[in-house]
């Protein structure tokens, strides 16, 4: 089998994170956007992964993970999200810094270290941004903040995709998991919300589209 280099792990992990569901092909355009790579570069890597039975290519539709690819991707995402929990819960790093550091650590930790982290942390079910930690396979619930009706109170349940700049901005505003936000106004370009401390903030749609929320009364 092809050795799972950091680049191969990154591709498989991206498919795992970005897909709508395991059986639904992920369009190659989403991989292009995610990595900011050219169409040719992405297609070449997809062909390589398909030749080694790590992904299945569905013409004009995209890619899905094979069982072998799924195993590698799930292990990578598990390592990444456990490291994020350790860095935020134990070392108290901001969640944007934790995400970037975990991007490096996810390729280095052997399984014995990963499972040691899980035990130390009490086997958490999600990362600091609300992403499920494999083998949990729960999908995103709720809806993007930019699509929610004004006049109601919502609770943040996930930030996805996890972009360091957006995470830093949200951290500076003290917006995190379970933060309750009242949507005041939706426009084509921004979402205006009221924070728990009564501040009104204009969130660009590029930010509010990454915030997933539920009506506050539905928060488990």
N, CA, C and O of each residue as an XYZ file, in Angstrom:
880
protein
N       0.846     -1.206      0.000
C       0.000      0.000      0.000
C       0.872      1.244      0.000
O       1.962      1.247      0.573
N       0.394      2.296     -0.641
C       1.097      3.569     -0.687
C       1.316      4.116      0.719
O       0.396      4.137      1.537
N       2.559      4.563      0.994
C       2.858      5.135      2.309
C       2.068      6.428      2.502
O       2.056      7.295      1.629
N       1.419      6.545      3.641
C       0.582      7.716      3.915
C       1.453      8.887      4.354
O       1.676      9.088      5.548
N       1.942      9.656      3.391
C       2.711     10.859      3.684
C       1.786     11.940      4.228
O       0.565     11.787      4.213
N       2.372     13.030      4.706
C       1.567     14.136      5.230
C       0.642     14.699      4.144
O      -0.498     15.064      4.429
N       1.132     14.770      2.898
C       0.303     15.293      1.804
C      -0.884     14.379      1.542
O      -2.007     14.852      1.366
N      -0.645     13.080      1.515
C      -1.733     12.122      1.298
C      -2.731     12.199      2.443
O      -3.940     12.203      2.212
N      -2.239     12.260      3.669
C      -3.136     12.385      4.821
C      -3.966     13.659      4.721
O      -5.156     13.656      5.038
N      -3.342     14.746      4.283
C      -4.076     16.016      4.164
C      -5.230     15.896      3.161
O      -6.331     16.384      3.419
N      -4.980     15.255      2.034
C      -6.039     15.082      1.032
C      -7.166     14.212      1.575
O      -8.338     14.570      1.462
N      -6.818     13.082      2.157
C      -7.838     12.185      2.687
C      -8.607     12.858      3.824
O      -9.827     12.723      3.926
N      -7.882     13.581      4.674
C      -8.532     14.291      5.773
C      -9.469     15.371      5.270
O     -10.526     15.599      5.859
N      -9.093     16.041      4.182
C      -9.957     17.091      3.619
C     -11.250     16.490      3.086
O     -12.323     17.059      3.283
N     -11.160     15.353      2.418
C     -12.379     14.702      1.926
C     -13.274     14.329      3.109
O     -14.487     14.531      3.063
N     -12.678     13.789      4.155
C     -13.424     13.377      5.354
C     -14.146     14.568      5.979
O     -15.314     14.466      6.356
N     -13.448     15.693      6.085
C     -14.009     16.871      6.750
C     -15.062     17.584      5.906
O     -16.077     18.043      6.429
N     -14.817     17.673      4.600
C     -15.638     18.517      3.735
C     -16.866     17.817      3.176
O     -17.814     18.487      2.765
N     -16.878     16.497      3.149
C     -17.977     15.771      2.506
C     -19.292     15.988      3.246
O     -19.322     16.238      4.451
N     -20.354     15.885      2.497
C     -21.683     16.004      3.087
C     -22.047     14.750      3.864
O     -22.667     14.825      4.924
N     -21.660     13.599      3.332
C     -21.892     12.298      3.966
C     -20.923     11.316      3.321
O     -20.457     11.560      2.207
N     -20.603     10.194      4.003
C     -19.616      9.256      3.455
C     -19.935      8.759      2.055
O     -19.030      8.539      1.250
N     -21.218      8.581      1.761
C     -21.605      8.018      0.465
C     -21.796      9.076     -0.621
O     -22.027      8.731     -1.780
N     -21.704     10.348     -0.266
C     -21.933     11.430     -1.232
C     -20.586     11.924     -1.775
O     -19.757     12.396     -0.996
N     -20.345     11.828     -3.095
C     -19.065     12.280     -3.654
C     -18.805     13.759     -3.366
O     -19.699     14.599     -3.470
N     -17.572     14.046     -3.006
C     -17.153     15.429     -2.774
C     -16.628     16.003     -4.085
O     -15.677     15.457     -4.645
N     -17.218     17.091     -4.593
C     -16.733     17.692     -5.838
C     -15.271     18.115     -5.723
O     -14.842     18.625     -4.688
N     -14.512     17.896     -6.798
C     -13.099     18.260     -6.776
C     -12.907     19.757     -6.604
O     -11.871     20.196     -6.105
N     -13.903     20.551     -7.016
C     -13.801     22.006     -6.853
C     -13.671     22.394     -5.387
O     -13.039     23.400     -5.064
N     -14.267     21.600     -4.494
C     -14.150     21.904     -3.068
C     -12.741     21.637     -2.557
O     -12.254     22.342     -1.674
N     -12.085     20.621     -3.111
C     -10.688     20.377     -2.747
C      -9.803     21.486     -3.295
O      -8.861     21.908     -2.624
N     -10.088     21.969     -4.506
C      -9.334     23.091     -5.066
C      -9.450     24.314     -4.167
O      -8.450     24.963     -3.862
N     -10.666     24.627     -3.745
C     -10.881     25.796     -2.887
C     -10.206     25.615     -1.528
O      -9.612     26.547     -0.986
N     -10.307     24.405     -0.990
C      -9.754     24.138      0.344
C      -8.239     24.319      0.365
O      -7.695     24.937      1.281
N      -7.568     23.784     -0.638
C      -6.105     23.835     -0.662
C      -5.557     25.032     -1.439
O      -4.370     25.344     -1.340
N      -6.415     25.704     -2.213
C      -5.971     26.770     -3.128
C      -4.963     26.214     -4.134
O      -3.983     26.872     -4.485
N      -5.229     24.981     -4.590
C      -4.399     24.342     -5.602
C      -5.093     24.446     -6.962
O      -6.292     24.709     -7.046
N      -4.317     24.237     -8.014
C      -4.893     24.257     -9.352
C      -5.718     22.998     -9.597
O      -5.566     21.985     -8.915
N      -6.592     23.096    -10.589
C      -7.415     21.946    -10.960
C      -6.543     20.765    -11.378
O      -6.832     19.618    -11.036
N      -5.475     21.055    -12.118
C      -4.573     19.995    -12.595
C      -3.895     19.303    -11.428
O      -3.812     18.075    -11.399
N      -3.408     20.074    -10.467
C      -2.724     19.507     -9.303
C      -3.645     18.593     -8.502
O      -3.251     17.496     -8.106
N      -4.864     19.048     -8.270
C      -5.823     18.241     -7.515
C      -6.168     16.971     -8.284
O      -6.246     15.889     -7.700
N      -6.375     17.101     -9.592
C      -6.748     15.930    -10.393
C      -5.628     14.890    -10.393
O      -5.896     13.690    -10.329
N      -4.387     15.340    -10.465
C      -3.254     14.406    -10.446
C      -3.202     13.639     -9.131
O      -2.982     12.428     -9.127
N      -3.403     14.332     -8.021
C      -3.371     13.656     -6.726
C      -4.553     12.702     -6.587
O      -4.406     11.608     -6.043
N      -5.705     13.101     -7.067
C      -6.884     12.227     -7.012
C      -6.628     10.941     -7.790
O      -6.978      9.853     -7.333
N      -6.020     11.068     -8.962
C      -5.704      9.885     -9.754
C      -4.737      8.967     -8.999
O      -4.898      7.746     -9.005
N      -3.742      9.560     -8.355
C      -2.767      8.786     -7.599
C      -3.438      8.039     -6.450
O      -3.169      6.857     -6.236
N      -4.309      8.724     -5.713
C      -4.995      8.097     -4.585
C      -5.960      7.013     -5.050
O      -6.135      5.994     -4.381
N      -6.583      7.242     -6.203
C      -7.498      6.238     -6.736
C      -6.743      4.992     -7.190
O      -7.217      3.871     -7.006
N      -5.561      5.192     -7.785
C      -4.755      4.058     -8.227
C      -4.334      3.170     -7.061
O      -4.139      1.965     -7.224
N      -4.197      3.770     -5.894
C      -3.774      3.016     -4.706
C      -4.958      2.674     -3.799
O      -4.781      2.332     -2.630
N      -6.159      2.771     -4.353
C      -7.390      2.330     -3.674
C      -7.642      3.039     -2.344
O      -8.145      2.440     -1.393
N      -7.282      4.332     -2.290
C      -7.567      5.118     -1.091
C      -8.820      5.978     -1.273
O      -9.473      6.354     -0.300
N      -9.142      6.280     -2.524
C     -10.389      6.982     -2.826
C     -11.018      6.330     -4.059
O     -10.350      5.624     -4.814
N     -12.303      6.579     -4.243
C     -13.001      6.185     -5.463
C     -13.379      7.461     -6.202
O     -13.965      8.378     -5.627
N     -13.034      7.506     -7.489
C     -13.343      8.676     -8.304
C     -14.616      8.418     -9.095
O     -14.732      7.411     -9.794
N     -15.571      9.336     -8.979
C     -16.842      9.234     -9.683
C     -16.882     10.363    -10.715
O     -17.085     11.520    -10.347
N     -16.692     10.047    -11.999
C     -16.608     11.100    -13.022
C     -17.765     12.090    -12.952
O     -18.931     11.717    -12.825
N     -17.397     13.367    -13.040
C     -18.330     14.502    -13.036
C     -19.048     14.692    -11.694
O     -19.890     15.580    -11.566
N     -18.721     13.869    -10.700
C     -19.395     13.987     -9.399
C     -18.408     14.266     -8.265
O     -18.689     15.083     -7.387
N     -17.257     13.596     -8.276
C     -16.287     13.841     -7.224
C     -15.677     12.565     -6.689
O     -15.546     11.582     -7.418
N     -15.304     12.573     -5.425
C     -14.605     11.435     -4.825
C     -15.246     11.025     -3.504
O     -15.819     11.845     -2.786
N     -15.134      9.743     -3.208
C     -15.477      9.209     -1.892
C     -14.275      8.433     -1.386
O     -13.398      8.060     -2.165
N     -14.233      8.191     -0.092
C     -13.145      7.429      0.507
C     -13.438      5.938      0.434
O     -14.574      5.511      0.638
N     -12.409      5.148      0.142
C     -12.528      3.704      0.275
C     -12.390      3.349      1.757
O     -12.157      4.229      2.585
N     -12.530      2.086      2.089
C     -12.360      1.681      3.484
C     -10.961      2.014      3.980
O     -10.785      2.473      5.109
N      -9.963      1.778      3.123
C      -8.579      2.086      3.517
C      -8.379      3.586      3.695
O      -7.743      4.024      4.654
N      -8.924      4.372      2.770
C      -8.810      5.825      2.885
C      -9.558      6.363      4.082
O      -9.092      7.284      4.754
N     -10.723      5.787      4.352
C     -11.521      6.191      5.514
C     -10.752      5.970      6.812
O     -10.776      6.812      7.710
N     -10.069      4.827      6.901
C      -9.312      4.505      8.117
C      -8.198      5.519      8.358
O      -8.003      5.974      9.485
N      -7.469      5.874      7.301
C      -6.376      6.848      7.431
C      -6.930      8.227      7.784
O      -6.398      8.911      8.658
N      -8.001      8.630      7.100
C      -8.574      9.956      7.320
C      -9.154     10.094      8.716
O      -8.944     11.110      9.378
N      -9.883      9.081      9.170
C     -10.491      9.144     10.504
C      -9.428      9.214     11.586
O      -9.588      9.937     12.569
N      -8.332      8.460     11.411
C      -7.243      8.492     12.390
C      -6.593      9.871     12.428
O      -6.250     10.373     13.498
N      -6.423     10.489     11.239
C      -5.831     11.829     11.180
C      -6.716     12.846     11.893
O      -6.234     13.631     12.710
N      -8.003     12.829     11.585
C      -8.929     13.790     12.189
C      -9.025     13.556     13.700
O      -9.121     14.509     14.474
N      -9.000     12.302     14.109
C      -9.019     12.000     15.548
C      -7.803     12.610     16.240
O      -7.938     13.250     17.283
N      -6.607     12.412     15.658
C      -5.400     12.994     16.254
C      -5.497     14.509     16.319
O      -5.194     15.119     17.344
N      -5.923     15.112     15.211
C      -6.005     16.579     15.157
C      -6.932     17.125     16.240
O      -6.569     18.050     16.966
N      -8.107     16.561     16.345
C      -9.097     17.121     17.264
C      -8.771     16.819     18.718
O      -9.118     17.604     19.600
N      -8.117     15.709     18.982
C      -7.666     15.436     20.358
C      -6.543     16.398     20.751
O      -6.515     16.886     21.881
N      -5.621     16.673     19.830
C      -4.574     17.649     20.134
C      -5.178     19.031     20.385
O      -4.729     19.758     21.270
N      -6.192     19.387     19.606
C      -6.852     20.679     19.849
C      -7.435     20.731     21.251
O      -7.313     21.750     21.932
N      -8.072     19.643     21.696
C      -8.644     19.613     23.048
C      -7.531     19.751     24.091
O      -7.676     20.499     25.057
N      -6.437     19.040     23.898
C      -5.327     19.125     24.843
C      -4.777     20.553     24.907
O      -4.549     21.086     25.992
N      -4.570     21.154     23.765
C      -3.963     22.486     23.724
C      -4.877     23.559     24.309
O      -4.397     24.514     24.920
N      -6.184     23.410     24.129
C      -7.107     24.401     24.695
C      -7.471     24.082     26.145
O      -7.508     24.980     26.986
N      -7.742     22.800     26.442
C      -8.211     22.422     27.777
C      -7.090     22.393     28.811
O      -7.277     22.820     29.950
N      -5.928     21.890     28.412
C      -4.828     21.700     29.358
C      -3.809     22.843     29.328
O      -3.293     23.242     30.372
N      -3.521     23.366     28.142
C      -2.526     24.439     28.016
C      -3.166     25.811     27.853
O      -2.477     26.831     27.858
N      -4.491     25.832     27.708
C      -5.266     27.074     27.648
C      -4.840     27.996     26.509
O      -4.823     29.218     26.656
N      -4.498     27.395     25.379
C      -4.181     28.192     24.200
C      -5.472     28.629     23.511
O      -6.479     27.925     23.588
N      -5.457     29.782     22.840
C      -6.636     30.197     22.069
C      -6.956     29.154     21.004
O      -6.058     28.469     20.514
N      -8.238     29.030     20.644
C      -8.615     27.945     19.740
C      -8.062     28.097     18.334
O      -7.932     27.101     17.623
N      -7.730     29.322     17.906
C      -7.118     29.473     16.581
C      -5.666     28.992     16.592
O      -5.218     28.361     15.635
N      -4.930     29.284     17.661
C      -3.558     28.800     17.781
C      -3.539     27.282     17.914
O      -2.694     26.613     17.320
N      -4.468     26.743     18.691
C      -4.542     25.298     18.872
C      -4.774     24.598     17.538
O      -4.191     23.548     17.269
N      -5.623     25.180     16.713
C      -5.914     24.582     15.403
C      -4.658     24.523     14.542
O      -4.389     23.498     13.917
N      -3.894     25.597     14.501
C      -2.707     25.638     13.651
C      -1.619     24.697     14.166
O      -0.940     24.042     13.375
N      -1.449     24.626     15.488
C      -0.440     23.713     16.045
C      -0.845     22.267     15.808
O      -0.003     21.424     15.499
N      -2.137     21.980     15.953
C      -2.624     20.623     15.724
C      -2.433     20.191     14.279
O      -2.314     18.997     14.004
N      -2.400     21.148     13.348
C      -2.142     20.823     11.947
C      -0.783     20.161     11.782
O      -0.598     19.331     10.891
N       0.170     20.522     12.639
C       1.501     19.917     12.591
C       1.542     18.613     13.397
O       2.096     17.613     12.942
N       0.964     18.634     14.571
C       1.033     17.463     15.450
C       0.244     16.274     14.910
O       0.566     15.129     15.226
N      -0.776     16.525     14.107
C      -1.632     15.438     13.619
C      -0.873     14.421     12.773
O      -1.306     13.276     12.647
N       0.248     14.828     12.197
C       1.021     13.924     11.350
C       2.114     13.184     12.123
O       2.760     12.287     11.581
N       2.320     13.556     13.380
C       3.490     13.041     14.098
C       3.164     12.031     15.192
O       3.980     11.156     15.478
N       2.003     12.132     15.802
C       1.722     11.331     16.997
C       1.385      9.881     16.645
O       0.496      9.643     15.828
N       2.078      8.907     17.246
C       1.696      7.506     17.047
C       0.404      7.194     17.799
O      -0.042      7.976     18.639
N      -0.187      6.051     17.488
C      -1.488      5.704     18.063
C      -1.443      5.648     19.580
O      -2.405      6.044     20.239
N      -0.333      5.160     20.150
C      -0.264      5.038     21.609
C      -0.350      6.413     22.267
O      -0.931      6.547     23.344
N       0.219      7.429     21.631
C       0.134      8.791     22.166
C      -1.281      9.330     21.999
O      -1.826      9.957     22.907
N      -1.871      9.082     20.834
C      -3.234      9.546     20.575
C      -4.210      8.992     21.602
O      -5.025      9.730     22.155
N      -4.124      7.686     21.858
C      -5.055      7.078     22.808
C      -4.729      7.490     24.240
O      -5.620      7.543     25.088
N      -3.459      7.782     24.514
C      -3.108      8.329     25.825
C      -3.723      9.693     26.036
O      -4.199     10.005     27.128
N      -3.715     10.515     24.985
C      -4.362     11.826     25.055
C      -5.855     11.677     25.310
O      -6.433     12.384     26.136
N      -6.468     10.748     24.589
C      -7.906     10.538     24.745
C      -8.243     10.174     26.183
O      -9.197     10.698     26.758
N      -7.452      9.272     26.763
C      -7.687      8.880     28.151
C      -7.470     10.028     29.122
O      -8.242     10.208     30.064
N      -6.414     10.806     28.890
C      -6.111     11.953     29.756
C      -7.242     12.971     29.734
O      -7.557     13.585     30.753
N      -7.851     13.144     28.565
C      -8.899     14.153     28.392
C     -10.292     13.627     28.721
O     -11.265     14.381     28.685
N     -10.394     12.334     29.042
C     -11.697     11.763     29.363
C     -12.518     11.406     28.143
O     -13.748     11.448     28.177
N     -11.830     11.051     27.055
C     -12.505     10.650     25.813
C     -13.562     11.669     25.363
O     -14.747     11.340     25.296
N     -13.144     12.892     25.058
C     -14.111     13.914     24.624
C     -14.760     13.521     23.305
O     -14.162     12.822     22.488
N     -15.991     13.980     23.109
C     -16.723     13.641     21.895
C     -16.557     14.638     20.774
O     -16.905     14.349     19.629
N     -16.019     15.835     21.092
C     -15.887     16.858     20.052
C     -14.676     17.728     20.325
O     -14.157     17.768     21.440
N     -14.233     18.425     19.283
C     -13.106     19.346     19.408
C     -13.602     20.694     19.928
O     -14.810     20.878     20.082
N     -12.705     21.636     20.203
C     -13.144     22.940     20.735
C     -14.063     23.716     19.808
O     -14.755     24.637     20.242
N     -14.072     23.343     18.516
C     -14.908     24.046     17.547
C     -16.205     23.302     17.269
O     -16.987     23.707     16.409
N     -16.437     22.203     18.006
C     -17.685     21.459     17.856
C     -17.631     20.309     16.872
O     -18.644     19.647     16.648
N     -16.469     20.051     16.276
C     -16.344     18.943     15.334
C     -16.282     17.615     16.055
O     -15.539     17.488     17.028
N     -17.040     16.613     15.611
C     -17.016     15.312     16.276
C     -15.648     14.642     16.166
O     -14.998     14.717     15.123
N     -15.216     13.991     17.235
C     -13.947     13.271     17.240
C     -14.224     11.817     16.868
O     -14.938     11.125     17.593
N     -13.667     11.339     15.738
C     -13.878      9.939     15.371
C     -13.507      9.008     16.534
O     -12.557      9.298     17.262
N     -14.229      7.900     16.725
C     -15.168      7.314     15.765
C     -16.568      7.920     15.766
O     -17.430      7.439     15.030
N     -16.828      8.953     16.560
C     -18.122      9.623     16.468
C     -18.305     10.155     15.045
O     -17.395     10.769     14.488
N     -19.455      9.923     14.471
C     -19.686     10.308     13.076
C     -20.871     11.259     12.945
O     -21.493     11.331     11.885
N     -21.185     11.982     14.003
C     -22.342     12.869     13.953
C     -22.137     13.966     12.919
O     -21.027     14.474     12.758
N     -23.183     14.324     12.235
C     -23.117     15.370     11.221
C     -23.470     16.712     11.856
O     -23.986     16.790     12.971
N     -23.168     17.766     11.093
C     -23.516     19.105     11.571
C     -25.034     19.228     11.655
O     -25.751     18.926     10.701
N     -25.499     19.670     12.796
C     -26.918     19.990     12.949
C     -27.056     21.506     12.954
O     -26.064     22.228     12.855
N     -28.283     21.979     13.068
C     -28.479     23.416     13.059
C     -28.309     23.984     11.662
O     -28.421     23.264     10.670
N     -28.041     25.272     11.593
C     -27.923     25.954     10.308
C     -26.890     27.066     10.429
O     -26.534     27.490     11.529
N     -26.416     27.528      9.275
C     -25.453     28.624      9.265
C     -26.120     29.895      9.787
O     -27.267     30.194      9.458
N     -25.375     30.632     10.605
C     -25.917     31.845     11.215
C     -26.414     32.823     10.157
O     -27.392     33.535     10.385
N     -25.757     32.865      9.012
C     -26.135     33.805      7.964
C     -27.494     33.489      7.350
O     -28.049     34.309      6.619
N     -28.035     32.305      7.642
C     -29.318     31.914      7.050
C     -30.474     31.983      8.043
O     -31.616     31.700      7.681
N     -30.189     32.355      9.287
C     -31.214     32.301     10.329
C     -32.022     33.599     10.423
O     -31.522     34.692     10.160
N     -33.278     33.433     10.804
C     -34.201     34.565     10.826
C     -33.863     35.554     11.943
O     -33.533     35.140     13.054
N     -33.942     36.853     11.660
C     -33.723     37.870     12.695
C     -34.807     37.805     13.776
O     -35.909     37.299     13.562
N     -34.445     38.337     14.933
C     -35.409     38.450     16.018
C     -35.405     37.294     16.984
O     -36.167     37.295     17.950
N     -34.554     36.296     16.743
C     -34.513     35.139     17.625
C     -33.138     34.979     18.258
O     -32.150     35.547     17.791
N     -33.096     34.191     19.335
C     -31.862     33.914     20.054
C     -31.361     32.534     19.650
O     -32.106     31.554     19.679
N     -30.085     32.473     19.273
C     -29.490     31.214     18.815
C     -28.243     30.899     19.634
O     -27.595     31.795     20.175
N     -27.920     29.615     19.715
C     -26.725     29.167     20.427
C     -25.748     28.542     19.437
O     -26.146     27.735     18.597
N     -24.481     28.907     19.531
C     -23.442     28.388     18.641
C     -23.151     26.933     19.001
O     -22.896     26.610     20.161
N     -23.191     26.051     17.985
C     -22.896     24.641     18.236
C     -21.667     24.151     17.472
O     -21.135     23.082     17.771
N     -21.217     24.930     16.488
C     -20.021     24.521     15.757
C     -19.508     25.685     14.928
O     -20.276     26.547     14.503
N     -18.191     25.699     14.702
C     -17.578     26.611     13.740
C     -16.930     25.744     12.670
O     -16.030     24.956     12.959
N     -17.396     25.895     11.425
C     -16.890     25.074     10.326
C     -17.156     25.777      9.008
O     -18.252     26.299      8.805
N     -16.177     25.804      8.100
C     -14.833     25.276      8.230
C     -13.987     26.105      9.201
O     -14.251     27.282      9.447
N     -12.966     25.445      9.738
C     -12.132     26.078     10.768
C     -11.000     26.855     10.112
O      -9.964     26.288      9.765
N     -11.205     28.144      9.949
C     -10.215     29.015      9.329
C      -9.546     29.834     10.433
O     -10.234     30.537     11.173
N      -8.218     29.760     10.560
C      -7.527     30.444     11.664
C      -7.909     31.914     11.822
O      -8.106     32.386     12.942
N      -8.016     32.641     10.707
C      -8.370     34.054     10.804
C      -9.750     34.266     11.382
O      -9.957     35.169     12.192
N     -10.701     33.433     10.968
C     -12.070     33.532     11.489
C     -12.097     33.127     12.963
O     -12.752     33.778     13.777
N     -11.386     32.054     13.299
C     -11.344     31.621     14.704
C     -10.755     32.711     15.593
O     -11.232     32.938     16.706
N      -9.721     33.382     15.101
C      -9.116     34.471     15.877
C     -10.116     35.602     16.075
O     -10.236     36.144     17.174
N     -10.828     35.957     15.021
C     -11.815     37.029     15.116
C     -12.926     36.676     16.106
O     -13.322     37.508     16.922
N     -13.418     35.458     16.032
C     -14.472     35.041     16.948
C     -13.964     34.994     18.383
O     -14.677     35.374     19.312
N     -12.727     34.526     18.562
C     -12.151     34.498     19.909
C     -12.036     35.890     20.499
O     -12.292     36.093     21.686
N     -11.649     36.854     19.664
C     -11.521     38.240     20.136
C     -12.873     38.809     20.547
O     -12.942     39.710     21.383
N     -13.953     38.283     19.958
C     -15.302     38.737     20.304
C     -15.925     37.906     21.427
O     -17.066     38.137     21.826
N     -15.150     36.930     21.933
C     -15.650     35.999     22.957
C     -16.852     35.182     22.465
O     -17.763     34.860     23.227
N     -16.822     34.863     21.179
C     -17.838     33.979     20.605
C     -17.241     32.581     20.526
O     -16.245     32.360     19.839
N     -17.857     31.643     21.233
C     -17.395     30.266     21.233
C     -18.577     29.326     21.255
O     -19.714     29.748     21.045
N     -18.318     28.043     21.508
C     -19.409     27.081     21.585
C     -20.385     27.474     22.687
O     -19.983     27.852     23.788
N     -21.655     27.380     22.377
C     -22.773     27.648     23.288
C     -23.000     29.128     23.546
O     -23.912     29.487     24.291
N     -22.179     30.007     22.940
C     -22.460     31.440     23.053
C     -23.829     31.723     22.435
O     -24.145     31.236     21.349
N     -24.626     32.509     23.134
C     -25.957     32.838     22.632
C     -25.919     34.191     21.916
O     -25.462     35.196     22.459
N     -26.413     34.175     20.689
C     -26.405     35.364     19.843
C     -27.826     35.667     19.377
O     -28.546     34.776     18.929
N     -28.215     36.919     19.488
C     -29.506     37.330     18.934
C     -29.261     37.948     17.562
O     -28.516     38.919     17.434
N     -29.882     37.388     16.556
C     -29.743     37.939     15.205
C     -30.666     39.139     15.076
O     -31.879     39.038     15.260
N     -30.063     40.276     14.756
C     -30.828     41.518     14.627
C     -31.178     41.836     13.183
O     -32.250     42.366     12.890
N     -30.246     41.503     12.275
C     -30.458     41.880     10.871
C     -29.616     40.977      9.978
O     -28.475     40.651     10.305
N     -30.189     40.579      8.853
C     -29.460     39.847      7.827
C     -29.448     40.680      6.552
O     -30.495     41.140      6.095
N     -28.260     40.873      5.980
C     -28.160     41.517      4.676
C     -27.367     40.582      3.761
O     -26.918     39.512      4.174
N     -27.211     41.003      2.541
C     -26.470     40.183      1.584
C     -25.018     40.028      1.987
O     -24.379     39.034      1.644
N     -24.484     41.017      2.724
C     -23.056     41.047      3.020
C     -22.706     40.744      4.471
O     -21.558     40.410      4.766
N     -23.673     40.852      5.388
C     -23.327     40.681      6.789
C     -24.520     40.239      7.628
O     -25.680     40.341      7.229
N     -24.170     39.740      8.819
C     -25.161     39.376      9.826
C     -24.902     40.243     11.047
O     -23.794     40.253     11.583
N     -25.921     40.968     11.486
C     -25.781     41.819     12.663
C     -26.350     41.066     13.857
O     -27.500     40.628     13.841
N     -25.522     40.923     14.900
C     -25.954     40.161     16.074
C     -25.725     40.964     17.341
O     -24.912     41.888     17.380
N     -26.461     40.589     18.371
C     -26.256     41.136     19.715
C     -25.590     40.052     20.540
O     -26.071     38.920     20.598
N     -24.472     40.406     21.185
C     -23.724     39.466     22.015
C     -24.316     39.421     23.427
O     -25.121     40.279     23.788
N     -23.920     38.421     24.226
C     -24.447     38.324     25.587
C     -24.201     39.572     26.434
O     -24.963     39.849     27.360
N     -23.125     40.341     26.121
C     -22.845     41.567     26.887
C     -23.537     42.783     26.288
O     -23.219     43.920     26.636
N     -24.496     42.536     25.374
C     -25.320     43.559     24.733
C     -24.611     44.341     23.632
O     -25.200     45.257     23.059
N     -23.367     44.004     23.326
C     -22.710     44.656     22.192
C     -23.346     44.195     20.885
O     -23.731     43.035     20.740
N     -23.449     45.123     19.939
C     -23.911     44.775     18.606
C     -22.695     44.653     17.686
O     -21.829     45.528     17.662
N     -22.647     43.567     16.940
C     -21.494     43.288     16.090
C     -21.971     42.970     14.676
O     -22.935     42.229     14.484
N     -21.284     43.539     13.694
C     -21.557     43.233     12.289
C     -20.574     42.158     11.830
O     -19.375     42.412     11.715
N     -21.084     40.964     11.571
C     -20.246     39.861     11.119
C     -20.343     39.741      9.599
O     -21.441     39.573      9.067
N     -19.212     39.824      8.890
C     -19.267     39.590      7.443
C     -19.837     38.200      7.170
O     -19.669     37.283      7.975
N     -20.509     38.052      6.035
C     -21.121     36.761      5.739
C     -20.062     35.665      5.641
O     -20.365     34.496      5.881
N     -18.827     36.022      5.294
C     -17.749     35.028      5.259
C     -17.468     34.458      6.640
O     -16.929     33.358      6.766
N     -17.835     35.212      7.682
C     -17.679     34.750      9.062
C     -18.959     34.068      9.543
O     -18.907     32.964     10.085
N     -20.104     34.719      9.349
C     -21.358     34.143      9.862
C     -21.718     32.842      9.154
O     -22.480     32.039      9.692
N     -21.175     32.622      7.946
C     -21.434     31.361      7.237
C     -20.685     30.196      7.867
O     -21.027     29.040      7.622
N     -19.663     30.485      8.679
C     -18.913     29.405      9.340
C     -19.470     29.079     10.725
O     -19.047     28.107     11.352
N     -20.411     29.883     11.201
C     -21.007     29.670     12.527
C     -22.299     28.880     12.363
O     -23.219     29.324     11.676
N     -22.368     27.722     12.987
C     -23.556     26.878     12.938
C     -24.266     26.984     14.272
O     -23.636     26.896     15.326
N     -25.564     27.172     14.230
C     -26.305     27.453     15.460
C     -27.674     26.796     15.459
O     -28.220     26.427     14.419
N     -28.205     26.665     16.666
C     -29.559     26.176     16.902
C     -30.336     27.243     17.660
O     -29.726     28.074     18.332
N     -31.662     27.246     17.574
C     -32.422     28.089     18.492
C     -31.999     27.769     19.922
O     -31.859     26.601     20.283
N     -31.798     28.794     20.728
C     -31.234     28.601     22.073
C     -32.004     27.597     22.904
O     -31.414     26.873     23.706
N     -33.318     27.543     22.723
C     -34.125     26.628     23.531
C     -33.919     25.158     23.134
O     -34.313     24.251     23.867
N     -33.297     24.932     21.964
C     -33.063     23.558     21.508
C     -31.684     23.036     21.897
O     -31.364     21.877     21.632
N     -30.864     23.879     22.523
C     -29.522     23.447     22.921
C     -29.631     22.324     23.935
O     -30.312     22.468     24.950
N     -28.957     21.187     23.669
C     -29.055     20.037     24.598
C     -28.596     20.408     25.990
O     -28.612     19.568     26.889
